[in-house]
Amino acid sequence: MFSLQNYVNVFMLHGYQDLDTFKEITKEDLESLGINNEDHQMQILRAAEALLEHDGEILGEYLEAPASPELPPVKEGDADLTLDSVINDLD
């Protein structure tokens, strides 16, 4: 039965100490680590791919977020501006 936990020590000893590194792993990397079972390779690569897709979803959500509104420029004579008046101008 496959468990990613069985390979944690192998990954850690070879520099895969965080998810950012792990998600870039390739079939060739797995073979160089001595992970030759093709079923295990496929499951590990699927896990790495899922991490990449998750990162893409988060990036997409960030890029789709509305931009912060720009504050109106401060003009001479606006020394009495308050935060409330600036916020009201944005509405």
MOPAC internal coordinates of N, CA, C and O (Angstrom, degrees):
PM7 1SCF
backbone

  N    0.0000 0     0.00 0     0.00 0    0    0    0
  C    1.4488 1     0.00 0     0.00 0    1    0    0
  C    1.5348 1   108.78 1     0.00 0    2    1    0
  O    1.2310 1   120.44 1   -44.27 1    3    2    1
  N    1.3219 1   116.76 1   135.73 1    3    2    1
  C    1.4579 1   122.25 1  -177.79 1    5    3    2
  C    1.5211 1   111.47 1   -81.63 1    6    5    3
  O    1.2310 1   121.57 1   -42.96 1    7    6    5
  N    1.3234 1   114.59 1   137.04 1    7    6    5
  C    1.4565 1   121.16 1   171.40 1    9    7    6
  C    1.5245 1   107.31 1  -146.19 1   10    9    7
  O    1.2310 1   120.82 1   -54.22 1   11   10    9
  N    1.3102 1   116.04 1   125.78 1   11   10    9
  C    1.4596 1   120.88 1   178.54 1   13   11   10
  C    1.5288 1   110.58 1   -59.05 1   14   13   11
  O    1.2310 1   120.55 1   150.88 1   15   14   13
  N    1.3194 1   116.56 1   -29.12 1   15   14   13
  C    1.4680 1   121.92 1   178.29 1   17   15   14
  C    1.5260 1   111.75 1   -56.88 1   18   17   15
  O    1.2310 1   120.31 1   149.45 1   19   18   17
  N    1.3469 1   117.02 1   -30.55 1   19   18   17
  C    1.4584 1   120.48 1  -179.31 1   21   19   18
  C    1.5235 1   111.97 1   -63.48 1   22   21   19
  O    1.2310 1   120.16 1   158.77 1   23   22   21
  N    1.3299 1   117.29 1   -21.23 1   23   22   21
  C    1.4567 1   121.23 1  -175.35 1   25   23   22
  C    1.5274 1   113.55 1  -109.11 1   26   25   23
  O    1.2310 1   119.78 1  -177.75 1   27   26   25
  N    1.3023 1   118.03 1     2.25 1   27   26   25
  C    1.4675 1   120.76 1  -176.56 1   29   27   26
  C    1.5259 1   111.28 1   -56.89 1   30   29   27
  O    1.2310 1   119.81 1   133.84 1   31   30   29
  N    1.3247 1   117.98 1   -46.16 1   31   30   29
  C    1.4671 1   120.40 1  -179.25 1   33   31   30
  C    1.5212 1   111.62 1   -62.26 1   34   33   31
  O    1.2310 1   120.24 1   139.79 1   35   34   33
  N    1.3195 1   117.15 1   -40.21 1   35   34   33
  C    1.4694 1   120.86 1   178.37 1   37   35   34
  C    1.5221 1   109.92 1   -61.03 1   38   37   35
  O    1.2310 1   120.59 1   132.65 1   39   38   37
  N    1.3258 1   116.48 1   -47.35 1   39   38   37
  C    1.4641 1   120.20 1   179.95 1   41   39   38
  C    1.5256 1   110.96 1   -61.72 1   42   41   39
  O    1.2310 1   120.36 1   133.13 1   43   42   41
  N    1.3112 1   116.92 1   -46.87 1   43   42   41
  C    1.4660 1   121.25 1  -177.31 1   45   43   42
  C    1.5304 1   111.32 1   -62.13 1   46   45   43
  O    1.2310 1   120.38 1   137.69 1   47   46   45
  N    1.3174 1   116.88 1   -42.31 1   47   46   45
  C    1.4661 1   120.78 1  -178.88 1   49   47   46
  C    1.5235 1   112.84 1   -67.36 1   50   49   47
  O    1.2310 1   120.47 1   159.24 1   51   50   49
  N    1.3217 1   116.70 1   -20.76 1   51   50   49
  C    1.4693 1   120.67 1  -177.37 1   53   51   50
  C    1.5249 1   112.85 1  -110.41 1   54   53   51
  O    1.2310 1   120.38 1  -158.61 1   55   54   53
  N    1.3174 1   116.88 1    21.39 1   55   54   53
  C    1.4586 1   120.36 1   171.06 1   57   55   54
  C    1.5144 1   116.54 1    92.53 1   58   57   55
  O    1.2310 1   119.92 1  -178.82 1   59   58   57
  N    1.3068 1   117.76 1     1.18 1   59   58   57
  C    1.4715 1   120.54 1   177.45 1   61   59   58
  C    1.5251 1   107.77 1   -90.27 1   62   61   59
  O    1.2310 1   121.08 1  -108.23 1   63   62   61
  N    1.3283 1   115.54 1    71.77 1   63   62   61
  C    1.4559 1   120.28 1  -172.46 1   65   63   62
  C    1.5177 1   113.45 1  -100.52 1   66   65   63
  O    1.2310 1   120.54 1   178.20 1   67   66   65
  N    1.3226 1   116.58 1    -1.80 1   67   66   65
  C    1.4638 1   118.96 1   176.75 1   69   67   66
  C    1.5253 1   108.93 1  -145.24 1   70   69   67
  O    1.2310 1   120.91 1   -14.90 1   71   70   69
  N    1.3165 1   115.86 1   165.10 1   71   70   69
  C    1.4632 1   120.65 1  -175.72 1   73   71   70
  C    1.5196 1   112.30 1   -68.25 1   74   73   71
  O    1.2310 1   119.86 1   149.52 1   75   74   73
  N    1.3344 1   117.88 1   -30.48 1   75   74   73
  C    1.4568 1   119.97 1   178.84 1   77   75   74
  C    1.5203 1   111.14 1   -62.40 1   78   77   75
  O    1.2310 1   120.17 1   142.14 1   79   78   77
  N    1.3162 1   117.28 1   -37.86 1   79   78   77
  C    1.4600 1   121.28 1   177.52 1   81   79   78
  C    1.5246 1   110.12 1   -75.09 1   82   81   79
  O    1.2310 1   120.56 1   135.68 1   83   82   81
  N    1.3197 1   116.53 1   -44.32 1   83   82   81
  C    1.4643 1   121.03 1  -176.93 1   85   83   82
  C    1.5229 1   112.30 1   -60.65 1   86   85   83
  O    1.2310 1   119.89 1   141.16 1   87   86   85
  N    1.3222 1   117.82 1   -38.84 1   87   86   85
  C    1.4629 1   119.60 1  -174.55 1   89   87   86
  C    1.5249 1   112.66 1   -68.36 1   90   89   87
  O    1.2310 1   119.79 1   168.63 1   91   90   89
  N    1.3452 1   118.00 1   -11.37 1   91   90   89
  C    1.4623 1   122.24 1   178.93 1   93   91   90
  C    1.5307 1   112.36 1   -97.05 1   94   93   91
  O    1.2310 1   120.04 1  -175.26 1   95   94   93
  N    1.3285 1   117.52 1     4.74 1   95   94   93
  C    1.4588 1   121.26 1  -175.17 1   97   95   94
  C    1.5312 1   110.93 1   -65.33 1   98   97   95
  O    1.2310 1   120.69 1   -33.94 1   99   98   97
  N    1.3310 1   116.29 1   146.06 1   99   98   97
  C    1.4669 1   122.12 1  -179.62 1  101   99   98
  C    1.5262 1   109.86 1  -120.46 1  102  101   99
  O    1.2310 1   121.19 1   -10.30 1  103  102  101
  N    1.3236 1   115.33 1   169.70 1  103  102  101
  C    1.4662 1   121.17 1   176.90 1  105  103  102
  C    1.5265 1   109.87 1   -59.43 1  106  105  103
  O    1.2310 1   120.52 1   139.53 1  107  106  105
  N    1.3244 1   116.62 1   -40.47 1  107  106  105
  C    1.4635 1   120.83 1   179.10 1  109  107  106
  C    1.5315 1   110.86 1   -63.15 1  110  109  107
  O    1.2310 1   120.70 1   140.56 1  111  110  109
  N    1.3318 1   116.26 1   -39.44 1  111  110  109
  C    1.4688 1   120.14 1   176.83 1  113  111  110
  C    1.5271 1   110.18 1   -60.82 1  114  113  111
  O    1.2310 1   120.90 1   134.93 1  115  114  113
  N    1.3269 1   115.89 1   -45.07 1  115  114  113
  C    1.4652 1   119.82 1  -178.98 1  117  115  114
  C    1.5221 1   110.63 1   -61.50 1  118  117  115
  O    1.2310 1   120.59 1   137.32 1  119  118  117
  N    1.3311 1   116.47 1   -42.68 1  119  118  117
  C    1.4658 1   119.78 1   179.06 1  121  119  118
  C    1.5242 1   110.97 1   -63.63 1  122  121  119
  O    1.2310 1   120.31 1   140.45 1  123  122  121
  N    1.3386 1   117.02 1   -39.55 1  123  122  121
  C    1.4701 1   119.43 1   179.34 1  125  123  122
  C    1.5319 1   111.52 1   -68.12 1  126  125  123
  O    1.2310 1   120.50 1   157.25 1  127  126  125
  N    1.3310 1   116.66 1   -22.75 1  127  126  125
  C    1.4661 1   121.36 1   176.45 1  129  127  126
  C    1.5282 1   111.92 1   -84.79 1  130  129  127
  O    1.2310 1   120.60 1   176.57 1  131  130  129
  N    1.3350 1   116.45 1    -3.43 1  131  130  129
  C    1.4557 1   120.38 1  -179.57 1  133  131  130
  C    1.5138 1   113.96 1    86.88 1  134  133  131
  O    1.2310 1   120.44 1  -167.77 1  135  134  133
  N    1.3264 1   116.76 1    12.23 1  135  134  133
  C    1.4673 1   120.94 1   177.44 1  137  135  134
  C    1.5247 1   106.45 1   -92.99 1  138  137  135
  O    1.2310 1   121.01 1   -85.39 1  139  138  137
  N    1.3313 1   115.67 1    94.61 1  139  138  137
  C    1.4572 1   121.17 1  -172.76 1  141  139  138
  C    1.5215 1   114.07 1  -105.43 1  142  141  139
  O    1.2310 1   120.11 1   168.98 1  143  142  141
  N    1.3130 1   117.39 1   -11.02 1  143  142  141
  C    1.4583 1   120.72 1   178.10 1  145  143  142
  C    1.5297 1   108.00 1   -67.64 1  146  145  143
  O    1.2310 1   120.91 1   -64.15 1  147  146  145
  N    1.3367 1   115.87 1   115.85 1  147  146  145
  C    1.4679 1   120.23 1  -174.27 1  149  147  146
  C    1.5251 1   112.85 1   -63.25 1  150  149  147
  O    1.2310 1   120.02 1   144.53 1  151  150  149
  N    1.3215 1   117.56 1   -35.47 1  151  150  149
  C    1.4708 1   119.72 1   177.26 1  153  151  150
  C    1.5314 1   110.47 1   -64.37 1  154  153  151
  O    1.2310 1   120.60 1   137.54 1  155  154  153
  N    1.3143 1   116.47 1   -42.46 1  155  154  153
  C    1.4646 1   120.32 1   179.05 1  157  155  154
  C    1.5292 1   110.44 1   -67.04 1  158  157  155
  O    1.2310 1   120.80 1   138.67 1  159  158  157
  N    1.3360 1   116.07 1   -41.33 1  159  158  157
  C    1.4656 1   119.69 1   177.10 1  161  159  158
  C    1.5221 1   110.64 1   -56.95 1  162  161  159
  O    1.2310 1   121.27 1   133.35 1  163  162  161
  N    1.3332 1   115.17 1   -46.65 1  163  162  161
  C    1.4615 1   119.71 1  -177.68 1  165  163  162
  C    1.5317 1   111.00 1   -62.73 1  166  165  163
  O    1.2310 1   120.09 1   138.35 1  167  166  165
  N    1.3042 1   117.44 1   -41.65 1  167  166  165
  C    1.4654 1   120.28 1  -179.73 1  169  167  166
  C    1.5293 1   111.43 1   -68.33 1  170  169  167
  O    1.2310 1   120.23 1   142.41 1  171  170  169
  N    1.3237 1   117.17 1   -37.59 1  171  170  169
  C    1.4665 1   120.51 1   177.44 1  173  171  170
  C    1.5264 1   109.77 1   -66.52 1  174  173  171
  O    1.2310 1   120.39 1   136.11 1  175  174  173
  N    1.3305 1   116.86 1   -43.89 1  175  174  173
  C    1.4668 1   120.41 1   179.59 1  177  175  174
  C    1.5261 1   111.27 1   -65.03 1  178  177  175
  O    1.2310 1   120.18 1   145.25 1  179  178  177
  N    1.3265 1   117.26 1   -34.75 1  179  178  177
  C    1.4735 1   120.20 1   175.38 1  181  179  178
  C    1.5293 1   110.90 1   -64.65 1  182  181  179
  O    1.2310 1   120.63 1   140.03 1  183  182  181
  N    1.3174 1   116.40 1   -39.97 1  183  182  181
  C    1.4685 1   119.84 1   177.95 1  185  183  182
  C    1.5275 1   110.34 1   -63.68 1  186  185  183
  O    1.2310 1   120.45 1   137.59 1  187  186  185
  N    1.3309 1   116.75 1   -42.41 1  187  186  185
  C    1.4666 1   120.64 1   178.50 1  189  187  186
  C    1.5233 1   110.45 1   -64.48 1  190  189  187
  O    1.2310 1   120.46 1   138.97 1  191  190  189
  N    1.3278 1   116.72 1   -41.03 1  191  190  189
  C    1.4697 1   120.95 1   178.57 1  193  191  190
  C    1.5282 1   110.87 1   -63.87 1  194  193  191
  O    1.2310 1   120.51 1   140.56 1  195  194  193
  N    1.3155 1   116.64 1   -39.44 1  195  194  193
  C    1.4701 1   120.12 1   178.44 1  197  195  194
  C    1.5282 1   110.33 1   -62.26 1  198  197  195
  O    1.2310 1   120.17 1   141.94 1  199  198  197
  N    1.3264 1   117.28 1   -38.06 1  199  198  197
  C    1.4683 1   120.38 1   177.09 1  201  199  198
  C    1.5231 1   110.72 1   -64.42 1  202  201  199
  O    1.2310 1   120.45 1   138.15 1  203  202  201
  N    1.3364 1   116.74 1   -41.85 1  203  202  201
  C    1.4652 1   120.29 1   178.59 1  205  203  202
  C    1.5183 1   110.91 1   -63.29 1  206  205  203
  O    1.2310 1   120.40 1   136.75 1  207  206  205
  N    1.3371 1   116.83 1   -43.25 1  207  206  205
  C    1.4672 1   120.51 1   179.28 1  209  207  206
  C    1.5214 1   110.51 1   -63.87 1  210  209  207
  O    1.2310 1   120.45 1   139.86 1  211  210  209
  N    1.3162 1   116.75 1   -40.14 1  211  210  209
  C    1.4639 1   120.87 1   179.10 1  213  211  210
  C    1.5241 1   110.12 1   -61.94 1  214  213  211
  O    1.2310 1   120.46 1   137.43 1  215  214  213
  N    1.3322 1   116.73 1   -42.57 1  215  214  213
  C    1.4673 1   120.45 1   177.06 1  217  215  214
  C    1.5180 1   110.59 1   -61.94 1  218  217  215
  O    1.2310 1   120.30 1   139.99 1  219  218  217
  N    1.3269 1   117.03 1   -40.01 1  219  218  217
  C    1.4598 1   120.76 1   179.02 1  221  219  218
  C    1.5152 1   111.82 1   -64.17 1  222  221  219
  O    1.2310 1   120.43 1   141.39 1  223  222  221
  N    1.3311 1   116.78 1   -38.61 1  223  222  221
  C    1.4669 1   120.57 1   178.26 1  225  223  222
  C    1.5204 1   110.59 1   -65.22 1  226  225  223
  O    1.2310 1   120.61 1   137.44 1  227  226  225
  N    1.3188 1   116.43 1   -42.56 1  227  226  225
  C    1.4647 1   119.94 1   179.56 1  229  227  226
  C    1.5202 1   110.14 1   -64.73 1  230  229  227
  O    1.2310 1   120.32 1   136.63 1  231  230  229
  N    1.3400 1   117.00 1   -43.37 1  231  230  229
  C    1.4592 1   120.59 1   178.58 1  233  231  230
  C    1.5190 1   110.02 1   -62.25 1  234  233  231
  O    1.2310 1   120.18 1   137.65 1  235  234  233
  N    1.3338 1   117.26 1   -42.35 1  235  234  233
  C    1.4615 1   120.91 1   178.82 1  237  235  234
  C    1.5160 1   111.77 1   -61.39 1  238  237  235
  O    1.2310 1   120.41 1   137.57 1  239  238  237
  N    1.3227 1   116.83 1   -42.43 1  239  238  237
  C    1.4687 1   120.44 1   178.10 1  241  239  238
  C    1.5240 1   110.39 1   -63.05 1  242  241  239
  O    1.2310 1   120.73 1   140.74 1  243  242  241
  N    1.3200 1   116.20 1   -39.26 1  243  242  241
  C    1.4661 1   120.31 1   179.46 1  245  243  242
  C    1.5259 1   110.16 1   -65.58 1  246  245  243
  O    1.2310 1   120.58 1   136.02 1  247  246  245
  N    1.3288 1   116.51 1   -43.98 1  247  246  245
  C    1.4613 1   120.08 1  -177.92 1  249  247  246
  C    1.5201 1   112.09 1   -68.95 1  250  249  247
  O    1.2310 1   120.03 1   152.51 1  251  250  249
  N    1.3297 1   117.54 1   -27.49 1  251  250  249
  C    1.4591 1   121.14 1  -179.55 1  253  251  250
  C    1.5287 1   112.42 1   -85.46 1  254  253  251
  O    1.2310 1   120.01 1   170.35 1  255  254  253
  N    1.3074 1   117.58 1    -9.65 1  255  254  253
  C    1.4695 1   120.66 1  -178.98 1  257  255  254
  C    1.5265 1   109.36 1   -65.17 1  258  257  255
  O    1.2310 1   120.62 1   -39.08 1  259  258  257
  N    1.3292 1   116.41 1   140.92 1  259  258  257
  C    1.4679 1   118.47 1   179.82 1  261  259  258
  C    1.5209 1   111.06 1   -63.81 1  262  261  259
  O    1.2310 1   121.73 1   -36.55 1  263  262  261
  N    1.3188 1   114.30 1   143.45 1  263  262  261
  C    1.4603 1   119.72 1   179.25 1  265  263  262
  C    1.5185 1   109.87 1   -71.17 1  266  265  263
  O    1.2310 1   120.88 1   -27.04 1  267  266  265
  N    1.2976 1   115.93 1   152.96 1  267  266  265
  C    1.4623 1   120.41 1   175.85 1  269  267  266
  C    1.5230 1   108.87 1   -68.07 1  270  269  267
  O    1.2310 1   120.18 1   -40.70 1  271  270  269
  N    1.3262 1   117.26 1   139.30 1  271  270  269
  C    1.4700 1   119.10 1   179.16 1  273  271  270
  C    1.5196 1   110.20 1   -67.32 1  274  273  271
  O    1.2310 1   121.59 1   -33.37 1  275  274  273
  N    1.3254 1   114.57 1   146.63 1  275  274  273
  C    1.4611 1   118.71 1   178.07 1  277  275  274
  C    1.5183 1   109.42 1   -81.64 1  278  277  275
  O    1.2310 1   121.40 1   -37.32 1  279  278  277
  N    1.2949 1   114.92 1   142.68 1  279  278  277
  C    1.4584 1   119.85 1   177.61 1  281  279  278
  C    1.5233 1   109.00 1   -77.88 1  282  281  279
  O    1.2310 1   120.27 1   -35.18 1  283  282  281
  N    1.3184 1   117.09 1   144.82 1  283  282  281
  C    1.4647 1   119.25 1   177.69 1  285  283  282
  C    1.5258 1   109.92 1   -66.87 1  286  285  283
  O    1.2310 1   120.39 1   -31.82 1  287  286  285
  N    1.3270 1   116.86 1   148.18 1  287  286  285
  C    1.4672 1   118.39 1  -179.76 1  289  287  286
  C    1.5229 1   111.15 1   -66.13 1  290  289  287
  O    1.2310 1   121.45 1   -32.86 1  291  290  289
  N    1.3067 1   114.84 1   147.14 1  291  290  289
  C    1.4643 1   120.48 1   177.58 1  293  291  290
  C    1.5237 1   107.47 1   -86.65 1  294  293  291
  O    1.2310 1   121.11 1   -51.57 1  295  294  293
  N    1.3349 1   115.49 1   128.43 1  295  294  293
  C    1.4636 1   120.76 1  -179.18 1  297  295  294
  C    1.5174 1   109.46 1  -103.84 1  298  297  295
  O    1.2310 1   122.04 1   -19.66 1  299  298  297
  N    1.3186 1   113.70 1   160.34 1  299  298  297
  C    1.4678 1   118.06 1   175.35 1  301  299  298
  C    1.5164 1   109.03 1   -58.00 1  302  301  299
  O    1.2310 1   120.44 1   -38.18 1  303  302  301
  N    1.2814 1   116.77 1   141.82 1  303  302  301
  C    1.4551 1   120.82 1   179.70 1  305  303  302
  C    1.5150 1   112.89 1    87.86 1  306  305  303
  O    1.2310 1   120.51 1  -179.76 1  307  306  305
  N    1.3393 1   116.63 1     0.24 1  307  306  305
  C    1.4687 1   120.18 1   179.55 1  309  307  306
  C    1.5252 1   111.38 1   -94.97 1  310  309  307
  O    1.2310 1   120.18 1  -150.68 1  311  310  309
  N    1.3002 1   117.26 1    29.32 1  311  310  309
  C    1.4605 1   120.98 1  -177.57 1  313  311  310
  C    1.5153 1   111.90 1   -61.46 1  314  313  311
  O    1.2310 1   120.44 1   157.29 1  315  314  313
  N    1.3360 1   116.76 1   -22.71 1  315  314  313
  C    1.4579 1   119.36 1  -178.14 1  317  315  314
  C    1.5313 1   112.22 1   -93.21 1  318  317  315
  O    1.2310 1   120.18 1  -165.55 1  319  318  317
  N    1.3429 1   117.25 1    14.45 1  319  318  317
  C    1.4650 1   119.81 1   177.04 1  321  319  318
  C    1.5191 1   109.66 1   -62.60 1  322  321  319
  O    1.2310 1   121.41 1   -38.66 1  323  322  321
  N    1.3095 1   114.92 1   141.34 1  323  322  321
  C    1.4586 1   120.48 1   174.85 1  325  323  322
  C    1.5154 1   107.97 1  -121.31 1  326  325  323
  O    1.2310 1   120.41 1   -16.08 1  327  326  325
  N    1.3074 1   116.82 1   163.92 1  327  326  325
  C    1.4561 1   121.22 1   176.91 1  329  327  326
  C    1.5191 1   110.10 1   -58.19 1  330  329  327
  O    1.2310 1   120.06 1   139.02 1  331  330  329
  N    1.3204 1   117.48 1   -40.98 1  331  330  329
  C    1.4665 1   121.25 1   179.86 1  333  331  330
  C    1.5228 1   111.37 1   -61.19 1  334  333  331
  O    1.2310 1   120.00 1   138.58 1  335  334  333
  N    1.3222 1   117.61 1   -41.42 1  335  334  333
  C    1.4680 1   119.02 1  -178.51 1  337  335  334
  C    1.5237 1   111.04 1   -68.52 1  338  337  335
  O    1.2310 1   120.02 1   144.04 1  339  338  337
  N    1.3256 1   117.57 1   -35.96 1  339  338  337
  C    1.4684 1   120.51 1   177.38 1  341  339  338
  C    1.5190 1   109.73 1   -66.01 1  342  341  339
  O    1.2310 1   119.98 1   135.63 1  343  342  341
  N    1.3244 1   117.65 1   -44.37 1  343  342  341
  C    1.4669 1   121.43 1   179.50 1  345  343  342
  C    1.5217 1   110.11 1   -62.86 1  346  345  343
  O    1.2310 1   119.82 1   137.83 1  347  346  345
  N    1.3037 1   117.95 1   -42.17 1  347  346  345
  C    1.4652 1   120.99 1   178.23 1  349  347  346
  C    1.5193 1   111.59 1   -62.34 1  350  349  347
  O    1.2310 1   119.62 1   144.37 1  351  350  349
  N    1.3377 1   118.33 1   -35.63 1  351  350  349
  C    1.4586 1   121.68 1   177.75 1  353  351  350
  C    1.5234 1   111.72 1   -65.97 1  354  353  351
  O    1.2310 1   119.91 1   152.65 1  355  354  353
  N    1.3263 1   117.78 1   -27.35 1  355  354  353
  C    1.4608 1   121.57 1   179.64 1  357  355  354
  C    1.5180 1   111.73 1   -74.06 1  358  357  355
  O    1.2310 1   120.03 1   152.18 1  359  358  357
  N    1.3133 1   117.56 1   -27.82 1  359  358  357
  C    1.4707 1   121.31 1  -177.55 1  361  359  358
  C    1.4643 1   111.20 1   -76.29 1  362  361  359
  O    1.2310 1   120.10 1   180.00 1  363  362  361

